[in-house]
Amino acid sequence: MKCIITIFIITNAIIQITSKIGVYRKFNKIIYLSSY
């Protein structure tokens, strides 16, 4: 049972990190396009 919980926490953390990177990249693209 503990193993399942730890896997869930790790996957949740990975999803949060990847979504933050995705948002950051989108934000960067908007700044890059608006600078022109």
Helices and strands as residue ranges (DSSP letters): H 2-34
